[in-house]
Amino acid sequence: MRKKIVAGNWKMHKTIKEGIDLAEDCIKLAEKEKIKEVEIIFCTPFIHLRKVSKLTADFQNINTGAQNCHWEMQGAYTGETSCSMIESCGASYVIVGHSERRQYFNETHEQLAKKVDAVLKQNLTPIFCCGEPLEIREANTHIELIGKQIRESLFHLDKETISKVVIAYEPVWAIGTGKTASTEQAQEMHAFIRKTLAHQYDFETAESISILYGGSCKPSNSKELFSQPDVDGGLIGGAALMAEDFIAIAGSF
């Protein structure tokens, strides 16, 4: 059985106090709703990781993750954070290759491959993001781009190691553009990603990897999205900043 995951990407939001309050509210609601079969992840800014990780320490299905990392373990990289630092805060996951990192910070496939390796070397789980912007979707070349993103950043891994990766598909064209990705479009892309993994490795390996949907998932559409055979959860943006919405999404399974 693939792991069901709902990960909240807080992005650059929340002060320390606000972040702790949000995490506490989410945990209380998850306990109240008896959500045990879904892994809930708070992907917080670096400043929150240690304190929020302490809040989640006693819960088997609630964890924390970082939103980025550097591929080196240490060194003269002012402003960067290593995976060993992230692990020392108690986190379990790291988002790698989010569309905003690709767009605003020009992260390349080669750099992301090195980040994936660094995350795995520290016994953390990468949440590897892939997705296409509007111009690529409109040009109908999105299949080629997603395949390239996966091949060039993940396919250096062997079968055993790729099984430790979580993948998140982001239809960037449907985030903040007024356009909407349908459930069928989400399933189509998730199925393509799984087929790509099966072609490179094998069916069993592909079937073991959780693939999350990261395109404006909210309580009103999460149940339908999560009912699709290749959608194993969500990487949640805006709705992750509101405890009731985030836990309602986690409860959609």
Beta strands, then each sheet from edge to edge (+ up, - down):
strand 1: 5-9
strand 2: 39-44
strand 3: 62-66
strand 4: 93-96
strand 5: 125-130
strand 6: 166-169
strand 7: 211-213
strand 8: 233-236
sheet 1: 7+ 6+ 5+ 4+ 3+ 2+ 1+ 8+
end
